[in-house]
Amino acid sequence: MKTKKRHGMQGIARFRRDNSGATAVEFGLIAIPFFMFIFGTMNLGWFYFNQHLLDRGVEDAARRIRTGEAQKAGVTIAEFRNLVCNSINGNGSYGTPTSTLLDCSKLTILMQSANTWADIGPQSCLTGGNQTASSGTGTDSLVSLSGAQTRRVFMTACYRWEIAGQLPFLKLGNMSGNGSGAHMYSSTVAFVTEEYQ
């Protein structure tokens, strides 16, 4: 009887000392939070990188209006929108966007101009939870929105990032309409056009 009891105690002691599967169990416990952290960090980086791209494209394109280059060239609103998209890639042309880091079909441009800042009010990129349509029509001359020399111009570019609605844990979306949880980026510049010849 004592022998059986001794063997039973030895078996329990041996089980307590056996840690051959402990590493796998420990990894299983930390794997999900670890990969969620890595995934979240990568996507937040992507989120801010997209904002940087949009800011860069808007600033470069706005410089063409500020100096009068776009007005003198007779640029249309659609061509100016192409310029914003191409500037994101460092291209800087008014032609059709080729390969771009952001999908230009999801970009809208809101523009106002006036003689005084008091006559301009900011426009929202969201209207009823959906993306606000661009100012004017694509074939309109840019001058109809930006005005000519020494005008105050307020321009906002709005970009719909639909991937935000597909990230399960981050909840970066701010669109409730057809955006299905997409995030609306916006980049704004305000300036006075120069006196150009």
Secondary structure, 3 states (H helix, E strand, C coil): CHHHHHHHHHHHHHHHHCCCCHHHHHHHHHHHHHHHHHHHHHHHHHHHHHHHHHHHHHHHHHHHHHCCHHHHCCCEHHHHHHHHHHHHCCCCCCCCCCCCCCCHHHEEEEEEEECCHHHCCCCCCEECCEECCCCCCCCCECHHHHCCCCCEEEEEEEEEEHHHHHCCCCCCCCCCCCCCCCEEEEEEEEEECCCCC
